[in-house]
Amino acid sequence: MKRAVIPIAVIFLLGILGYRAYGFLVTSPSKAESYRIIEVEEGASYKGVTRLLEEDGLITNRFFFLLLGKVTRAERQIKPGEYALHTAMRPQEILDVLTRGKTLEYQVSIPEGYNVRQIAEVLAEEHLADPDLFLKVVEDPQVAASYGIEGPGMEGYLFPDTYYLPKGMKPEEIVKQMFTEFQNVWDEEIGAKADALGMSMREVVTLASMIEEETGQEKERRLISAVFHNRLKRRMRLQSDPTVIYTMRNFRGNLTRKDLMSPTPYNTYRFYGLPPGPISNPGLESLLAAVDPADVDYLYFVSKNDGTHFFSKNLRDHSRAVSFYQKRHKRAKTSRKRGGT
């Protein structure tokens, strides 16, 4: 008789355990979607993750969640990262999110014309990357070479766009995603036009980066491009202020004569031709303008101090324009100081 009692008791207990386990699997902690953000660190144990979930009220029973991980063999498949989970999720749903690595992503926008230092600052502000580690990657010639890029780094090839990035993403992965977007933009049309002009990808991106820095006006991009192309054909120095500013770490808004005489190879006031590489990361419109300059014979342009430029065909007209717009700018500044408009 005693031998028969033991199996019945065991079956009874297993039945209770199975019933509770089933209830655990099909029931969420709450019907309301109360969100929690948890961070699974690199190398975190399944037990540690289970403890986090229980403390945040995302699971009702730590033992059964541990058992679920063993039965499904998912305990070694949890991906590190930051996750947004809610209390209306069932245990299997939570486990699926953690094993598939569906991490929380943050929207970050990289403006056209930002250089790698500015991009590093944006990522740091959003707590998405350590700026020093990011710059170490993008300024590494070997990293650039691995993507088939000539030059000292990835400047120019981190395409400006809106990205959705998870925290904890490695700088190498961020760079790969941005460069992949650049590759998607560099299509057959741009490549064919570059070949027709006898320009390499590096030369096109370098010129596009200068155009991007010179103007924010879409209608002016092809005109700016024409000025630079015309100067290159005539072996004239490009004399582009942004190329000088690029190497200045503490630029305060005014270029001096000393700045324009700096010996850096990026100084297009001293050296002929394009600078050694891009000075920023240009957008699509500037890339298109670089390979499709306007059919004009302009050689000069000067800022009107309103975001647009005045274009000239010869030095005499350019000098007059410089004098006119500089004087007008000085009068406007004086008027503002006196309380005028």
Solvent accessible surface area in square Angstrom, and as a share of the most:
residue,aa,sasa,rsa
1,M,201,0.90
2,K,170,0.72
3,R,216,0.79
4,A,56,0.44
5,V,94,0.54
6,I,114,0.58
7,P,65,0.41
8,I,115,0.59
9,A,46,0.36
10,V,71,0.41
11,I,118,0.60
12,F,133,0.55
13,L,114,0.57
14,L,106,0.53
15,G,42,0.40
16,I,74,0.37
17,L,71,0.35
18,G,40,0.39
19,Y,170,0.65
20,R,137,0.50
21,A,23,0.18
22,Y,140,0.53
23,G,29,0.28
24,F,13,0.06
25,L,67,0.33
26,V,57,0.33
27,T,78,0.45
28,S,23,0.15
29,P,44,0.28
30,S,42,0.27
31,K,201,0.85
32,A,65,0.50
33,E,108,0.48
34,S,46,0.30
35,Y,126,0.48
36,R,82,0.30
37,I,103,0.52
38,I,5,0.03
39,E,107,0.48
40,V,6,0.04
41,E,121,0.54
42,E,145,0.65
43,G,77,0.74
44,A,46,0.36
45,S,66,0.43
46,Y,18,0.07
47,K,133,0.56
48,G,17,0.16
49,V,1,0.01
50,T,0,0.00
51,R,109,0.40
52,L,66,0.33
53,L,0,0.00
54,E,58,0.26
55,E,120,0.54
56,D,47,0.24
57,G,30,0.29
58,L,1,0.00
59,I,7,0.03
60,T,89,0.51
61,N,36,0.19
62,R,91,0.33
63,F,115,0.48
64,F,13,0.05
65,F,0,0.00
66,L,41,0.21
67,L,68,0.34
68,L,16,0.08
69,G,0,0.00
70,K,128,0.54
71,V,112,0.64
72,T,59,0.34
73,R,194,0.71
74,A,7,0.05
75,E,54,0.24
76,R,222,0.81
77,Q,90,0.40
78,I,28,0.14
79,K,87,0.37
80,P,57,0.36
81,G,11,0.11
82,E,18,0.08
83,Y,0,0.00
84,A,38,0.30
85,L,1,0.00
86,H,29,0.13
87,T,6,0.04
88,A,26,0.20
89,M,20,0.09
90,R,121,0.44
91,P,4,0.02
92,Q,71,0.31
93,E,83,0.37
94,I,0,0.00
95,L,2,0.01
96,D,48,0.25
97,V,24,0.14
98,L,0,0.00
99,T,22,0.13
100,R,163,0.60
101,G,25,0.24
102,K,115,0.49
103,T,29,0.17
104,L,44,0.22
105,E,98,0.44
106,Y,62,0.23
107,Q,109,0.48
108,V,5,0.03
109,S,60,0.39
110,I,5,0.03
111,P,59,0.37
112,E,89,0.40
113,G,9,0.09
114,Y,67,0.26
115,N,21,0.11
116,V,4,0.03
117,R,52,0.19
118,Q,68,0.30
119,I,0,0.00
120,A,1,0.01
121,E,103,0.46
122,V,26,0.15
123,L,0,0.00
124,A,30,0.23
125,E,129,0.58
126,E,73,0.33
127,H,139,0.62
128,L,5,0.02
129,A,17,0.14
130,D,69,0.36
131,P,51,0.32
132,D,107,0.55
133,L,101,0.50
134,F,0,0.00
135,L,37,0.19
136,K,150,0.64
137,V,16,0.09
138,V,1,0.00
139,E,85,0.38
140,D,46,0.24
141,P,77,0.48
142,Q,144,0.64
143,V,33,0.19
144,A,0,0.00
145,A,65,0.50
146,S,87,0.56
147,Y,64,0.24
148,G,69,0.66
149,I,13,0.06
150,E,113,0.51
151,G,37,0.36
152,P,81,0.51
153,G,8,0.08
154,M,0,0.00
155,E,17,0.08
156,G,2,0.02
157,Y,4,0.01
158,L,0,0.00
159,F,18,0.08
160,P,8,0.05
161,D,59,0.30
162,T,54,0.31
163,Y,11,0.04
164,Y,115,0.44
165,L,1,0.01
166,P,27,0.17
167,K,62,0.26
168,G,74,0.71
169,M,36,0.16
170,K,123,0.52
171,P,22,0.14
172,E,91,0.41
173,E,81,0.36
174,I,1,0.00
175,V,1,0.00
176,K,122,0.52
177,Q,67,0.30
178,M,1,0.00
179,F,10,0.04
180,T,60,0.35
181,E,50,0.22
182,F,3,0.01
183,Q,100,0.44
184,N,101,0.52
185,V,22,0.13
186,W,42,0.15
187,D,70,0.36
188,E,157,0.70
189,E,91,0.41
190,I,1,0.00
191,G,17,0.16
192,A,63,0.49
193,K,67,0.28
194,A,3,0.02
195,D,110,0.57
196,A,90,0.70
197,L,76,0.38
198,G,66,0.63
199,M,25,0.11
200,S,45,0.29
201,M,74,0.33
202,R,68,0.25
203,E,57,0.26
204,V,0,0.00
205,V,0,0.00
206,T,2,0.01
207,L,0,0.00
208,A,0,0.00
209,S,0,0.00
210,M,0,0.00
211,I,0,0.00
212,E,18,0.08
213,E,72,0.32
214,E,28,0.13
215,T,7,0.04
216,G,67,0.64
217,Q,63,0.28
218,E,120,0.54
219,K,157,0.67
220,E,8,0.04
221,R,21,0.08
222,R,108,0.40
223,L,46,0.23
224,I,0,0.00
225,S,0,0.00
226,A,2,0.01
227,V,2,0.01
228,F,1,0.01
229,H,14,0.06
230,N,24,0.12
231,R,12,0.04
232,L,54,0.27
233,K,159,0.67
234,R,149,0.54
235,R,173,0.63
236,M,48,0.21
237,R,88,0.32
238,L,5,0.02
239,Q,80,0.36
240,S,1,0.01
241,D,59,0.30
242,P,20,0.13
243,T,0,0.00
244,V,1,0.01
245,I,51,0.26
246,Y,33,0.12
247,T,55,0.32
248,M,52,0.23
249,R,164,0.60
250,N,123,0.63
251,F,67,0.28
252,R,225,0.82
253,G,51,0.49
254,N,124,0.64
255,L,46,0.23
256,T,72,0.42
257,R,201,0.73
258,K,172,0.73
259,D,30,0.15
260,L,45,0.23
261,M,116,0.52
262,S,31,0.20
263,P,100,0.63
264,T,27,0.16
265,P,82,0.51
266,Y,30,0.11
267,N,0,0.00
268,T,2,0.01
269,Y,58,0.22
270,R,93,0.34
271,F,86,0.36
272,Y,111,0.42
273,G,24,0.23
274,L,43,0.21
275,P,6,0.04
276,P,54,0.34
277,G,2,0.02
278,P,9,0.06
279,I,5,0.02
280,S,0,0.00
281,N,1,0.00
282,P,2,0.01
283,G,1,0.01
284,L,70,0.35
285,E,70,0.31
286,S,0,0.00
287,L,0,0.00
288,L,52,0.26
289,A,2,0.02
290,A,0,0.00
291,V,7,0.04
292,D,53,0.28
293,P,34,0.22
294,A,15,0.12
295,D,149,0.77
296,V,53,0.30
297,D,76,0.39
298,Y,53,0.20
299,L,9,0.05
300,Y,29,0.11
301,F,38,0.16
302,V,25,0.14
303,S,47,0.31
304,K,57,0.24
305,N,73,0.38
306,D,93,0.48
307,G,43,0.41
308,T,30,0.17
309,H,25,0.11
310,F,80,0.33
311,F,26,0.11
312,S,4,0.03
313,K,113,0.48
314,N,58,0.30
315,L,107,0.53
316,R,154,0.56
317,D,46,0.24
318,H,33,0.15
319,S,58,0.37
320,R,157,0.57
321,A,7,0.06
322,V,35,0.20
323,S,47,0.30
324,F,103,0.43
325,Y,23,0.09
326,Q,101,0.45
327,K,120,0.51
328,R,101,0.37
329,H,71,0.32
330,K,135,0.57
331,R,141,0.51
332,A,38,0.29
333,K,88,0.37
334,T,56,0.33
335,S,36,0.23
336,R,137,0.50
337,K,169,0.72
338,R,199,0.73
339,G,68,0.65
340,G,37,0.36
341,T,169,0.98
